[in-house]
């Protein structure tokens, strides 16, 4: 099974989803992440995932067009912008959507910004647990 997590810049939300989906699905699925743009992997996303025992430091920031030839089974858009801007590409994938706030837009002190990243991380983790239970392990 092939699953794509898609967001605007493939820097935070889709990267976190990628990490959690891979962790919870194990070898039951191949996980990819991409953006409709590429903004580079956000260092705070790496940091908050590492706090939860998931290493995404080796991930790359990829554009959706790089995966045009992959026959995905599921595509998860993790922000409204990606759902609205996602270019059409040939796929029979089941499409899922869950809008998560962009932690990269958080402002305030470093503690407040990191709190925003942790909040989004925890919401994504919860979503990914349910997704894997329903669509990967239930098969």
N, C-alpha and C positions, 0 to 999 in steps of 0.2 A: 504494500500500500504506500502511495506517495501523497504527502500532505504539504501544502504551501501555506505559510503564514505571510500575509501581505499587508504592508502599511505604506505610509507616504515616503519616508526616507530610508527605511531599513536600517535605522540606527538604534532604536530603543524597543518599542512595543513588539514588532515582529521578531526581533532578535530574542527578547525574553520568551515569547511564545515558542520560538524555535527550540530554545534551550529546555523549556519545560516539556514540550511535546516529545522531544527526543528522550528525555529522562523517563517520563512516564510510559511511553510506548515501547521503549527499548528497541529490540530488533524486530518488533511487529510492524514497524513503519519506517520509511525514509522521509526525513523532514528537511524542508527547504524554507528559506525566508528570502523575501525580496521587497523592494519598494518600487513605486512608480517613479521615484527619483532615488539617487543614492547620496546619503549624507555622511557616510562613514559610521563605524561602530562607536557609540557614545561611551566614554570612559565610566560615567556614572552607572550606565546599564551593566557594564562588566562588574563594577564594584558591588552593586546590590544583588546581582545574581550570585556572585562569589560568596556573599554573606549567607546565602541559602544553600551553598554547596554545589552550585551549578557553574561550570566554567564555560563561558562563551567567548573568552578572549581570542580564541582561534577562528571565530566566525569572520566572514567578510561581508561587506555591504554590497548587495547585488541588485541589479535592475531586473524587473519582471521580464524584459525582452530576452534576457539570457536563458530563460527557461521555457521559451516558446515551444520547444519540441518535446517537453517532458509530459507524459500522460498522467496528470495528477488525478487522484481519486477525490480529494477534498481541497478546496481553497478557502482559507479563513481570512477575511479582511478584518483587521483589528482597529480600524479607524474609519469614520465616515468619509474622509477625504479619499482614501484608497478605494473604497467601494464606488465612489462617484467618478474617480479619475482612472480607474483600472482600464487599461486598453484591452480591447477584445483580443483574445488569443484562443486558438483552437483547443478546446478541452471539453470533456464530458464530465468534468469534476462537479461534485455536489458543492454548492457555494454556501458558506456560513458567514455570518457577520456578527461582530460584537465590538461596539465602539468603546475604546479606552482613552482616557485623557492622555495628552502628550506630555510626559514628564519633562521633556527637554524645554518646554515653555514655562516651567515653574520659575518663580522669582522669589527673592527673599534672601535670608541668610543661608549659608551652606547647610546648616541643619534642616532648615525648612525645605530646601531643594531636595535634599536626600530623603526627607520624609515623603515628599511627593513621589519620588522614584520608588520608594518601598511600598507605598500605597498602590501604585499602578502594578508593580511586580506582584503583590499579593493577589490583586484582582485577576491578573493574567494567570497566575498559578491555579487559582480556584477554577477558572474557566477551562484551563487545559486538563485538569484532573477529570472534570465532567466530560469533556470532549473525548478523551482517550477511553474512558469507561464506556461511553455510549457508542463510539464509532470505530474504535480499534479493538479493544479487548472483548467487546460483546460479540464479535464475529465467530 
